[in-house]
């Protein structure tokens, strides 16, 4: 069972995920290479390779939930979702959805022992402030914050019910490694859904009402261009 110190470390790292949006402050190319390549390698591929190594060893990194020992850890779901949003969604949608997850999810975890109205109000308020900072109109910000909060509790999993022994190896007397691949593809995590569901919802909304799309807030810092 994860102790209080591990939970604290886990939440600190979760808050640090917000640093992903530094991507928008960097110049388009870094040392002559498009910054998208750095994003894909460092934020998407590297965590996946680390997770594959961890699962093959059957260990649990400090700060992870016990249930994550044999399953894809939440940090991989977060980095996967963040990369997806940055590459395929406009900044006005991607950045606040990433921040709402990085900052809002730990607050929901901290407030779970409290009454439901406190859980809702505190997490919702944080998400609302984030969307307002990104120049959302108040009503749209309220809507986006509500969707983000609800998405934190949403996940899906497809089970192989037709053949329970689909991944069972009779010769090795254990489940095949393909089971982990299946679990990764057909099971989600709140760190993924809290980013993707609001992003898709907002993309649909702004496609119907483009005049509601706010202006960009983050731009590359000119002084970095001389160093990178």
C-alpha positions in Angstrom: 0.0 0.0 0.0 1.4 3.4 -0.9 2.3 5.4 2.3 1.9 9.1 2.9 5.4 10.0 1.9 5.1 8.1 -1.4 1.7 9.9 -2.0 3.4 13.2 -1.5 6.2 12.4 -3.9 3.6 11.2 -6.4 1.6 14.4 -6.2 4.8 16.6 -6.5 5.8 14.8 -9.7 2.2 15.1 -10.9 2.4 18.8 -10.5 5.7 18.9 -12.3 3.9 17.5 -15.4 2.7 21.0 -15.9 6.2 21.8 -17.2 5.3 20.1 -20.4 3.8 23.3 -21.7 7.3 24.8 -21.8 7.1 23.3 -25.3 5.2 26.5 -26.3 7.9 28.8 -25.0 10.7 27.1 -27.1 11.7 28.2 -30.6 10.5 26.1 -33.5 13.9 24.5 -33.9 16.4 23.5 -31.2 20.0 23.2 -32.5 18.6 22.9 -36.0 16.1 20.2 -35.2 12.3 20.8 -35.0 11.1 20.8 -31.4 8.4 18.3 -32.2 11.1 15.6 -32.5 12.3 16.4 -28.9 8.7 16.3 -27.7 8.1 12.8 -29.3 11.4 11.4 -28.1 11.6 12.9 -24.5 7.9 13.1 -23.6 6.4 10.3 -25.5 8.9 7.6 -26.4 11.3 7.8 -23.4 8.5 7.2 -20.8 7.2 4.2 -22.8 10.7 2.7 -23.0 11.2 3.2 -19.3 7.8 1.6 -18.6 8.6 -1.4 -20.8 11.8 -1.9 -18.9 10.0 -1.5 -15.5 7.3 -4.0 -16.4 9.7 -6.6 -17.7 11.5 -6.4 -14.4 8.2 -6.6 -12.5 9.1 -3.7 -10.1 7.2 -0.8 -8.7 9.0 2.6 -8.8 8.9 4.6 -5.7 5.7 6.7 -5.5 3.6 4.4 -7.9 0.4 2.7 -6.7 0.7 -0.9 -5.8 -1.8 -1.7 -8.6 0.6 -0.2 -11.1 3.3 -2.8 -10.5 1.9 -5.0 -13.3 0.1 -2.3 -15.3 0.9 0.7 -17.3 1.6 3.5 -14.8 -0.3 6.8 -14.9 2.8 8.9 -15.8 2.9 7.2 -19.2 -0.8 7.9 -19.7 -0.2 11.6 -18.9 2.8 12.0 -21.2 1.0 10.1 -24.0 -2.1 12.3 -23.7 0.0 15.5 -23.5 2.0 14.6 -26.6 -1.3 13.8 -28.5 -2.8 17.2 -27.5 0.3 19.3 -28.3 0.7 17.7 -31.7 -2.9 17.6 -32.9 -4.8 20.3 -31.0 -4.4 24.1 -31.0 -2.5 25.6 -28.1 -5.7 27.3 -26.8 -7.2 23.8 -26.2 -4.1 21.6 -25.5 -2.3 23.8 -22.9 -5.2 24.5 -20.5 -6.3 20.8 -20.7 -2.8 19.7 -19.8 -2.5 22.1 -16.9 -6.0 21.3 -15.6 -4.9 17.6 -15.4 -1.5 18.3 -13.9 -2.9 20.6 -11.2 -6.5 19.5 -10.8 -6.0 15.7 -10.5 -3.7 16.0 -7.4 -6.3 18.3 -5.8 -9.0 15.8 -6.4 -6.9 13.1 -4.8 -6.2 15.3 -1.7 -9.8 16.3 -1.2 -11.3 12.8 -1.6 -11.6 12.3 2.2 -13.7 15.5 2.3 -17.4 15.9 1.5 -18.3 15.7 -2.2 -19.2 19.4 -2.4 -15.6 20.3 -1.3 -14.1 17.9 -3.8 -16.1 19.4 -6.6 -15.7 23.1 -5.6 -11.9 23.0 -5.1 -11.0 21.0 -8.1 -13.5 22.8 -10.3 -12.2 26.2 -9.2 -8.6 25.3 -10.1 -9.7 24.1 -13.6 -11.9 27.2 -14.0 -9.0 29.6 -13.2 -6.7 27.8 -15.6 -9.2 28.2 -18.5 -9.8 31.9 -17.6 -6.0 32.5 -17.6 -6.1 31.2 -21.2 -8.6 33.9 -22.1 -11.7 31.7 -22.2 -15.0 33.5 -21.9 -16.5 32.9 -18.4 -19.3 30.6 -19.6 -17.0 28.6 -21.9 -14.5 28.3 -19.0 -17.2 27.0 -16.7 -18.2 24.5 -19.2 -14.6 23.4 -19.9 -13.8 23.1 -16.2 -16.9 21.0 -15.6 -16.0 18.6 -18.4 -12.4 18.3 -17.1 -13.6 17.5 -13.6 -16.1 14.9 -14.8 -13.5 13.3 -17.2 -11.2 12.7 -14.2 -13.7 10.0 -13.1 -14.1 8.4 -16.5 -12.2 5.5 -17.8 -13.0 2.5 -20.0 -11.6 -1.0 -20.3 -12.4 -3.7 -22.9 -12.2 -7.2 -21.5 -11.4 -10.3 -23.5 -14.5 -12.2 -22.3 -15.1 -14.5 -25.3 -11.9 -16.4 -24.6 -10.6 -16.1 -21.0 -7.5 -18.1 -21.9 -6.7 -15.9 -25.0 -3.4 -14.8 -23.6 -2.6 -17.9 -21.5 0.5 -19.9 -22.6 0.1 -23.5 -21.8 3.7 -24.3 -22.4 5.0 -21.6 -20.2 2.1 -21.7 -17.7 1.8 -17.9 -17.6 0.1 -15.1 -19.5 1.8 -13.9 -22.7 3.5 -10.6 -22.9 0.9 -9.6 -25.5 -1.6 -9.3 -22.6 0.2 -6.1 -21.5 0.0 -4.7 -25.0 -3.8 -5.5 -25.0 -4.2 -3.9 -21.6 -2.3 -0.8 -22.8 -4.4 -0.4 -25.9 -7.8 -1.1 -24.3 -7.6 0.3 -20.9 -7.4 4.0 -20.0 -6.4 6.2 -17.1 -7.8 9.4 -15.6 -4.5 11.2 -16.4 -5.3 10.5 -20.1 -9.0 10.9 -20.1 -8.9 14.2 -18.1 -6.8 15.7 -21.0 -8.4 14.1 -24.0 -12.1 14.3 -23.2 -12.2 18.0 -22.6 -9.9 18.6 -25.6 -12.1 16.7 -28.0 -15.2 18.4 -26.5 -13.7 21.9 -26.9 -12.5 21.1 -30.5 -16.1 20.2 -31.4 -17.4 23.3 -29.7 -15.0 25.6 -31.4 -15.6 23.9 -34.8 -19.3 24.9 -34.4 -18.6 28.3 -32.9 -15.1 29.4 -34.1 -15.7 32.9 -32.7 -15.5 31.4 -29.1 -11.9 30.2 -29.6 -9.6 32.5 -27.5 -6.3 33.9 -28.6 -3.0 32.2 -27.9 -1.4 33.0 -24.6 2.0 31.3 -24.9 4.6 32.3 -27.5 8.3 31.3 -27.9 10.7 33.4 -25.8 12.9 35.4 -28.3 16.0 35.3 -26.1 16.0 31.4 -26.3 16.5 31.5 -30.0 20.0 32.8 -29.5 20.9 29.9 -27.3 19.0 27.1 -29.0 
